[in-house]
């Protein structure tokens, strides 16, 4: 018996193994190889033409770097935005350029001034340094603002990454700009900062978002090490939970279910206690609608309506979980049996718990290559200058070189024409293809990312399938089942992985395009177009979920030798059991996340202290709490995803075992006795039910 046959049927196997599989989907494998070669070529071209300094270092609207030696702006290291609100445009993500005039300045503005006030006062010389180079006071106020020669308002700013941002922050509940609550307006009078900030809000509208972002950033700087400690606690709890599942799977599942119900019950009780505590307190009866959006989210915790909403949400979740437990109790027993068997399989293939780190590393490589290529492509545009003239001119609109334009023939044809910066771009074939290259970059990112995820699924499925198809466990297991499965996946099934990930990538790219179109149609009044767009988004979301489910189970089937139509014959049973086990694992994730989240809540709100004044002072205590909760969920998901793949693999192997064998001495089952007792009983009951229905 060959090594490949022994891997699945053991050294003492008596059956004739299914036909050995060869390489699958060779054409897709070739297409993937060619696509990767093309992707590398795109990266090389982008790195040749791109200039990442445009992202790292600030550049003005004419493409000149700020503060770089040997340039006109050598003594002007900071970039000033005329209207920073426009930097929130989606165009920034594509072009890495803010669609507002930008100039290099010696220092950021330190005073609040409007052009209307500065125009006819002694402050004009101070204001002028923030206008376009060469600006002269020969236009009216309306003309200057229309032509974008000067900003409409100056706001006290601070440099960050060599860029000027509004310096708005809070100190002891008082909104401040810079270090003072008041400052001179240029006429000797001192104004309260609240009045000035209100004027600034009308001019830019970005101050509250900037203030919120700065507060969140400050909270991260003082709480990052406690966040890391919280994530370490989540990892230890997840690992401990996995180890306990190895020995006490059944008990742990039921304890997990009870604990989740109790944690949700405590949450409901806590919400009710807070609701009762606020009864009669001044201002607690204000509705959420009347209050509106507030950057300080702690305000909402002083409203009774907030705690009622939390209590209703937790109650609904509690009722749904209890009803699912009642109606799916038989399926849960089958899932628990599979989890017990999965615990033994994971115990024999312990290195499988570390494989998500390999997937994470490969995904990081994909993300890094995509991001660097996107940056180089976006910064490979060149500054395009065109001829502008107020009167009719035969060469108006044509490209020009500002250095040679004064002595060119075009300047002689149109004496009043100017060679000015028009936009970033280019008129070569490469520049016209930039948008297509960016789309190809996004498509290849989705394809390779899905391929990495698929490779992880096939590797884990192959390792756990080798456990199931070993007649004498663990004697017939290969020495390194995970590495063997990884090698088989790359050697025989690269084409299948490429095909499945290609389908998923196509759907995901379509979804991205639909999201882009939806953003463009938000301002439209066509209700039918909005309805159609919503339907398309919903349909492709469902299609993506279906393809992911189909791919996951198909990868399990291709991870073992032989050919089978099993997935086509029992899709409902696979789907139901898959969702039941996902539900149980979700409860496990909620238990870990809830435990760590409650601990973080009591710690960062100073309700528990390890030592005196352990928790750092924060603007928003929900910032580290939410970070810990999200990080804990991702960590728990990484551990439980291995278990989920193991359960799905064992169940499909069990179904194929039933299809190929009958339990006789000539064709014995490969399943363990414990798994046989529960799953065969469940299969017999379903068979009887099917006969009655017929």
Phi, psi and omega in degrees: 000131183287169182295320181296324179287320179296329182301324184255335185243357173080165180290337183251014181294144183252343185279160171279120183293157177295162182304141179292135180276145173258199179291136184253143175051059183295323181299316179295326177297318178294317179299319179296317179299315180295321179295321179294320176299315177297323179295318177297320178297319177298319179297318179296316179298317181296317180293334179285319185266335186283161178222093183295350176299336179293338177266318183287314182254144180287145175230145180279184185293346179260010177081013181264135181288146179268131174076009180273137181295144179083008179243170179295335183259031184300325182262013180235086188277348187251146179258130181246130180262131177296314180222095187290344178299324182291349178289348177277003180292144175300342179298331181298321182293332182269318186257347186056032177226135179277127183282055176213149179304138181226136179227156176272135183229159179288323179208157181284155180301141179243002182227156174267120179214147171251152180297327180299319180283324184281339186301319185246036181219178179287353179280358185296322181297323176292319182291328187297329182293349178254013173262174179299145179304137179083007181292135177238151183276067181236018179231161174285168182299314182296320180293321180296314181289327178293318182279352180071031179284329181221156175287153181288332184207147172253133180240135176308126187229162175235143179284137174218120185056039178065025178231144183271122178236146179305128184269071180250126177209174182246142176222113181054041175082001181254129179286127187229151170242123185071223182251001183235148176277344176223159175199169184285145180266007179101351180241017177089344179269150181253130184251148175290140185296331181298318179296318182291322179294322178298320177294322179293323179298319180295328182280323185239320180073010185251359189293317182295319177296319178296317179298316180297316180296320180293321178296316179297318179298318178296322178296322178293323183293332181261351184236007187297322183289329176288328175296316178298319178299319178298319178293323177296319177299319178297319179294319179296317179297319179297315179295319178297320179297318179296319180295318178295325176298331180298326185249333185229053187301308183299312181296318182296322180296314180291321175298320178299315180298313181295319182295321178297317178297319180291320179296316177295322177297320177295321178299318178297317179296318180296318178298319179294320179296319177294322177298316180291325181295327182278357181297126179085353180283139184298130177083357183283345182267004177293136181281158179295325180294317180292325181289322181074193182279132177233137180289333176269098185291347178294339179299323183294334181287351177264009178252135178294327182296327178298313182289330175295318179297314177300318182295320179294316180299312180295324179294318178298315179298319179298315181295318180298316180297316181296317179295320178297321179295324181289313186279340182249025186297322180290319177295326179295323177297319177294318179297323178295320177298318178293323178295322176299314179294322177296325178297319177294319180297315179296325178298324178277341178236062186297330181295347178296332179293338180267350183297327175306334176293324177295315177300318179298318180296315180294323177295322177298321177297317179298315181295318181296317180294317179298313183295315180295320178295319179298319180294315180294322177295318183290332182261010178271359174290151179249155177290122181256125179250139180229162182274128178239140180209139182288332180254174180297136182213131184294339182252009180297136179093351179276155179289154183209169176248116185297336181282324182257356185298319182302331181256011183272168178292328180298321180292332177284324178293323181233090184300331182266007183281157179229144175263106186239157176295132181253306182190172173268131180174227181162157183243011176278170178300321180297315182292326178290337181267004185298318180298317177297323178293324177294319178296318177298323178298316178294317180299315180293327176299312178298318182297310182291322178296316177294326177295319178297316178296319179295321178299320177295320180294317180293321180297312180295318180297319179295321179295317181284330175294324177295329175291314184295316186276010172274120183294315179252100182270132002259015186298324184273002177289144175294163183297319180229081186297324182291316179293322178297316179295322178297316179295319179295321181298316181286325185283319188252334194238018177300321179296317179295318177297320179296321181293312180297317180290331177294314178302316181293321180295320179299314180296319181293322177295321177297320178296321177297318178296321178296321177296320178296315179295323179297321177296323180288332183269359183297325180280350182283155180257005181282104183290327179295319179297320178295318179297316179297320179295320178296319178296317179296318179297319179294316182297315181287332173295315178296320179297320178296317179297319180295317180295321178298317178296315181295316179299316183302313182284329176293322178297324177296319182291324181279350182282353180239155183290160178095175180235141182209145175258025187299318184296334179280340184266336183230046183294326183292315180298319179296315182296316182296310182293325178299317181288327178294313179294323175299322179296316179295318178292328176297321177297320177298318177297317180297324179296314180292313181296318179297319180296312180293321179296317178295318178299316179295322180298312181292330181285309185285344174264011175063027177273340170227148181223131175285311171227178183298127178055048180288309184291136181285154175290135186229152169287312181231110181289346179286344181297303177292329181295312179297320178298316179295319181296313180296315178298321178296321179295317179296320179295312179297322179297323178298319179288314185286337177296327176296316178296319180299316177296323179296316180297314180298319180295315181296323181291317178293323175295322177298315180296321178289327176299318177295325182289326186263334187235163181234005178087002178281173179295327178285326182228070182285160176284150176268347182291156178287157180302319181297317179293325181295319184298318184276313185289321178293324177296317178295322179293321179296319179295321179292325178295317178296319180297320179295321179295320179296318180295325178291000000 
